[in-house]
Amino acid sequence: MDDESKSFSLRYVGRRFTNARLPLDVLSDLPALRDLIAALAKQEFRQNNPDRKRVPQGFDKAISFALIDIEDGSAVPKLSLENEVAQQSLPNIGDEMEDIVSRAFERVAKIYDDAAHDLFPQALPQDAILALSKLGANIQDDERIEFQGQLGQDGKVVSLDSYRRKNLLTRVRETYTKEFEGFGSLTGIDATRNTVQVQTEEYGDLLLPLEGVSLTVDQFNGQLFSPVEFSISIALDAHDEFKGVEEVYSVDLVRPYDEDVTRCIRRLQDLSKIEKGWLGDGQGEQLVHLAGMRATQLIFMRADLADLFRIFPTEDGGISLEFDKQGWSFAVEIMPDGSLEIDGSSADGEVFEVQSFGEFSEEFFDAFDMMTAVVLNDED
């Protein structure tokens, strides 16, 4: 083989990858590709040598790559097989490793090309399935990874996108893995199991083990409804239904440095402790987690108003955020199901009619900001 044939290239296509930019969250694809190539190479060796119970010692270690360049044309990481490592680890078959790895790379591409035509492998080793679940875990819906030099059945370069990846993984294993970074609201703490419960907009309540993360469970005590930032991997089925948390990388409290924001969060935490019947005669529902979470989000997203917010529970388990300024009274009511209503009125009889929204959206914040602009613009 010539020097060019010793390299293997992926091409990342999408706005994030212009001018050879390679975001750090996709770098995990490179070791995943190596692991996938190694798993398929070992499978081929066992198939070609049925008299051997296992691959030669050092076989896996012999498949080692170096990132030698990131070329332009979106972003094209170029990997080179380190022949010296192969020779040292497997002196008897080191010279064959280039061919073995090349065939495995071609097979990786074929697996994804077949998936585009609803053809799926029947007998993949477990280590190959694990590597498949990691490769492409951070690409977004409008992005794809191309396997340079590998043409599919349609004559085009074979590529991997989020749809093809999900379709493949849910056939070779019932779920597929997705990296999930986001924010939620702390809704539960279990010191005996070293876990916290975080409510999210996307997947509801997530139970997150704290083993190996920076914060211990006792540091979450007294922080109910506080905003939480996390980085995890989750399992979804073919219908994108949440099936479970697979791995937790980090869980951190988002600590407000603004005293007024802190005051608002503490108020929500106090309200979360109110028990059902707080109005007397069995009236008054306990604060619903979703309402508390959305109130927390609104406080953070409009922190410039935190010094004005007055926060009250509603009879049905929701939250009302209210504030007065310059003769105007404004209110945002958050219902137990997370829907919202906003309205405002002035002492002079002017009103902002009630508007309803199913969730936070660009339309909600446009309406909210338009309503509050009547007093906030006067400060400019």
C-alpha positions in Angstrom: 0.0 0.0 0.0 1.1 3.6 -0.6 1.1 6.2 2.1 -2.3 7.5 1.1 -4.0 4.2 1.6 -2.7 4.0 5.2 -5.0 6.9 6.2 -8.7 6.9 7.0 -10.7 10.0 6.8 -14.1 11.1 8.1 -15.8 14.2 6.8 -18.1 16.2 9.1 -20.7 18.1 7.2 -22.8 20.9 8.8 -22.6 24.5 9.9 -20.7 23.7 13.0 -17.8 22.2 11.0 -17.1 25.0 8.5 -13.4 26.1 8.0 -12.2 22.8 9.5 -13.8 23.4 12.9 -14.2 20.2 14.9 -16.2 20.8 18.1 -14.8 18.9 21.1 -18.1 17.0 21.7 -17.5 15.0 18.4 -13.9 14.1 19.2 -15.2 11.0 21.0 -16.2 9.6 17.6 -12.5 9.0 16.8 -11.8 6.4 19.6 -15.3 5.0 18.9 -14.3 4.4 15.3 -11.1 2.8 16.4 -13.0 0.5 18.7 -15.5 -0.4 16.0 -12.7 -1.2 13.5 -10.9 -3.3 16.1 -14.1 -5.2 17.0 -14.8 -6.0 13.3 -11.2 -6.9 12.7 -11.2 -9.4 15.6 -14.4 -10.9 14.3 -12.9 -11.4 10.8 -9.8 -12.9 12.3 -11.8 -15.4 14.3 -14.0 -16.3 11.3 -10.8 -16.9 9.1 -9.1 -18.9 11.9 -11.9 -21.2 13.3 -9.3 -23.4 14.9 -8.2 -20.6 17.3 -10.3 -19.9 20.4 -9.1 -16.3 20.6 -7.2 -13.7 18.7 -3.5 -13.4 19.2 -2.4 -11.6 22.3 -1.8 -7.9 21.5 -4.2 -7.9 18.5 -6.4 -5.1 19.9 -3.4 -3.0 21.0 -1.9 -3.4 17.5 -4.8 -1.3 16.0 -3.7 2.2 16.9 -4.3 5.4 15.1 -2.9 8.9 15.2 -4.8 12.0 14.2 -2.4 13.5 11.6 -4.5 16.3 10.2 -7.8 18.1 10.1 -8.4 19.1 6.5 -10.8 21.8 5.2 -13.9 21.0 3.3 -16.2 21.2 6.4 -13.9 19.3 8.8 -12.0 16.2 7.7 -10.1 14.5 10.5 -7.4 12.2 8.9 -6.3 9.1 10.8 -3.2 7.1 10.2 -2.6 3.6 11.3 0.6 3.4 13.4 2.5 0.6 11.7 5.2 0.6 14.3 2.8 -0.3 17.1 1.4 -3.1 15.0 4.9 -4.5 14.3 5.8 -4.4 18.0 2.5 -5.9 19.2 2.2 -8.5 16.5 5.5 -9.2 14.8 4.1 -12.2 13.0 1.1 -10.6 11.4 1.9 -6.9 11.8 2.5 -6.5 8.0 -1.0 -7.7 7.4 -2.6 -5.2 9.7 -3.1 -2.5 7.1 -5.2 -4.8 5.0 -7.1 -6.1 8.0 -7.9 -2.5 9.1 -8.8 -1.4 5.6 -11.3 -4.2 5.3 -12.8 -3.4 8.7 -13.1 0.3 7.7 -14.9 -0.7 4.5 -17.2 -2.9 6.5 -18.1 0.0 8.9 -19.1 2.0 5.9 -21.1 -1.0 4.5 -23.0 -1.4 7.8 -24.2 2.2 7.5 -24.9 2.0 3.8 -27.0 -1.2 4.3 -28.9 0.5 7.1 -30.0 3.2 4.6 -31.6 0.3 2.6 -33.2 -1.4 5.7 -30.5 -4.1 5.7 -29.1 -4.8 9.1 -26.3 -7.1 10.4 -27.4 -10.3 12.1 -24.3 -11.2 14.1 -22.3 -8.3 15.5 -20.1 -8.9 18.5 -21.0 -7.0 21.6 -17.9 -4.8 21.5 -18.9 -3.7 18.0 -22.4 -2.8 19.1 -21.0 -0.8 22.0 -18.8 1.1 19.6 -21.7 1.7 17.2 -23.7 3.3 20.1 -20.9 5.8 20.7 -20.0 6.7 17.1 -22.0 9.8 16.1 -23.7 10.2 19.5 -23.2 14.0 19.3 -24.1 14.8 15.7 -27.2 16.9 15.3 -30.2 16.4 13.0 -28.9 18.6 10.2 -25.4 17.1 10.3 -23.7 14.0 8.9 -20.4 12.1 8.9 -19.1 10.9 5.6 -16.7 7.9 5.2 -14.2 9.3 2.7 -13.5 7.0 -0.2 -16.4 4.7 0.5 -19.2 4.7 -2.1 -22.6 3.2 -1.3 -25.1 1.4 -3.4 -26.3 4.7 -4.8 -22.9 5.7 -6.0 -22.6 8.4 -3.4 -20.2 8.6 -0.5 -21.5 6.6 2.5 -22.6 8.8 5.3 -24.0 8.6 8.9 -26.7 10.9 10.1 -28.9 10.9 13.2 -31.8 9.1 11.4 -29.6 6.3 9.9 -27.8 5.9 13.2 -31.0 5.5 15.2 -32.5 3.1 12.6 -29.4 0.9 12.8 -29.0 0.9 16.6 -32.6 0.1 17.3 -32.3 -3.0 15.0 -29.1 -4.4 16.5 -30.1 -3.4 20.0 -33.6 -2.3 21.1 -32.4 1.2 22.0 -29.8 3.8 20.8 -27.7 6.1 22.9 -27.8 9.8 22.8 -25.7 12.4 24.6 -27.9 14.8 26.5 -26.6 18.0 28.1 -29.1 20.4 29.6 -30.7 22.1 32.6 -33.4 20.9 34.9 -34.8 21.4 38.3 -33.9 19.4 41.4 -37.0 17.5 42.5 -35.7 14.8 44.8 -32.7 13.6 46.8 -31.9 10.0 48.0 -28.9 9.9 50.2 -29.1 6.1 50.8 -28.8 5.4 47.1 -26.5 8.4 46.3 -28.9 9.7 43.6 -30.8 12.9 42.8 -33.9 13.4 40.8 -33.9 16.1 38.1 -37.0 17.2 36.2 -36.4 18.1 32.6 -38.6 19.5 29.9 -37.5 16.9 27.3 -37.7 13.6 29.3 -39.5 14.3 32.6 -37.9 13.1 35.8 -34.4 11.6 35.5 -32.8 9.7 38.3 -29.1 10.5 38.2 -26.5 8.5 40.2 -23.8 10.7 41.6 -21.1 8.1 41.7 -18.0 9.7 40.2 -19.3 13.2 39.8 -18.0 16.3 41.5 -20.8 17.0 44.0 -21.8 14.6 46.8 -25.5 14.0 47.6 -25.3 16.1 50.8 -24.4 19.2 48.8 -27.9 19.0 47.3 -29.7 19.1 50.6 -31.9 22.1 51.0 -31.7 22.9 47.3 -35.1 21.6 46.1 -36.2 23.3 42.9 -32.7 24.8 42.4 -31.6 24.7 38.7 -29.2 21.8 37.9 -26.9 21.5 34.9 -26.0 18.0 33.8 -24.2 16.0 31.1 -25.4 12.4 30.6 -26.1 9.7 28.0 -29.5 8.3 27.7 -31.2 5.4 25.9 -34.1 6.0 23.5 -36.1 3.5 21.6 -37.0 3.6 17.9 -39.9 6.0 18.6 -37.5 8.3 20.6 -39.2 7.3 23.8 -36.9 7.6 26.9 -35.8 4.3 28.3 -33.2 5.1 30.9 -30.0 6.9 31.9 -27.0 5.1 30.7 -24.1 7.1 32.0 -23.7 10.3 34.1 -20.7 12.5 33.4 -21.5 15.6 35.5 -24.3 17.0 37.7 -23.9 20.5 39.1 -26.0 23.0 40.9 -26.4 26.3 39.0 -25.6 28.7 41.8 -27.0 32.2 41.2 -24.6 35.0 42.2 -27.3 37.7 42.1 -28.9 38.2 45.6 -32.3 38.9 44.1 -32.3 35.7 42.1 -31.2 33.8 45.1 -34.1 35.3 47.1 -36.6 34.1 44.4 -35.2 30.6 44.4 -35.4 30.4 48.2 -39.0 31.5 48.0 -39.8 28.7 45.6 -38.0 26.2 47.8 -40.1 27.4 50.8 -43.3 27.0 48.8 -42.3 23.5 47.8 -42.6 22.5 51.4 -46.2 23.6 51.8 -48.5 20.6 52.2 -51.8 20.1 50.6 -54.6 21.9 52.4 -52.6 25.0 53.1 -55.7 27.2 52.5 -57.7 25.4 55.1 -60.7 23.0 54.9 -58.6 20.7 52.6 -58.2 23.4 50.0 -54.9 24.3 48.4 -52.8 21.8 46.4 -49.2 21.2 47.0 -46.9 22.9 44.5 -46.5 20.8 41.3 -42.9 20.2 40.3 -43.4 21.3 36.7 -44.8 24.7 37.8 -41.9 25.2 40.1 -39.3 24.3 37.5 -40.8 26.7 34.9 -40.9 29.4 37.5 -37.2 28.8 38.2 -36.4 29.0 34.5 -38.3 32.3 34.1 -36.5 33.8 37.0 -33.1 32.9 35.5 -34.1 34.0 32.0 -35.4 37.4 33.2 -33.0 37.9 36.1 -33.1 41.7 35.5 -36.6 41.6 37.0 -35.8 39.4 40.0 -35.7 42.3 42.4 -39.3 43.0 41.5 -40.8 39.5 41.5 -43.2 38.5 44.2 -44.0 34.8 44.2 -47.2 33.2 45.4 -48.7 29.7 45.3 -52.0 29.2 43.5 -54.8 27.0 44.8 -54.4 24.4 42.2 -50.7 23.8 42.7 -49.3 26.4 40.3 -47.2 29.5 40.8 -48.0 33.2 40.3 -45.1 35.6 39.6 -46.2 39.2 40.0 -44.5 42.6 40.1 -45.5 46.3 40.2 -43.7 49.2 38.7 -44.7 52.8 37.9 -48.4 52.2 38.4 -48.4 49.0 36.4 -49.1 45.5 37.8 -48.0 42.5 35.9 -48.5 38.8 36.5 -47.3 35.5 35.0 -49.4 32.5 36.2 -47.8 29.1 35.7 -50.4 26.3 35.7 -49.7 22.8 37.2 -49.4 21.4 33.7 -46.7 24.0 32.8 -48.9 26.2 30.6 -48.7 30.0 31.2 -50.9 33.1 31.2 -49.6 36.7 31.3 -51.5 39.9 31.8 -50.9 43.5 32.9 -52.9 46.5 33.9 -52.2 50.1 35.0 -53.7 52.4 37.5 -54.9 54.6 34.6 -57.1 51.7 33.3 -54.7 50.5 30.5 -54.5 46.8 30.1 -52.5 44.0 28.4 -55.1 41.4 27.7 -54.6 37.9 29.0 -52.5 35.7 26.7 -52.1 32.0 27.1 -49.2 29.7 26.1 -48.7 26.0 26.3 -45.0 26.2 27.1 -42.0 28.5 27.0 -41.5 29.7 23.4 -40.3 32.5 21.3 -43.9 33.8 21.2 -44.2 33.7 25.0 -41.1 35.8 25.5 -42.0 38.2 22.7 -45.3 38.9 24.4 -43.8 39.1 27.9 -41.1 41.5 26.8 -43.6 43.6 24.9 -45.8 43.8 28.0 -43.0 44.8 30.4 -41.4 47.2 27.9 -43.9 49.9 28.9 -42.0 50.4 32.2 -38.6 48.9 31.5 -38.0 51.2 28.4 -38.4 54.2 30.6 -35.1 53.3 32.3 -33.0 53.4 29.1 
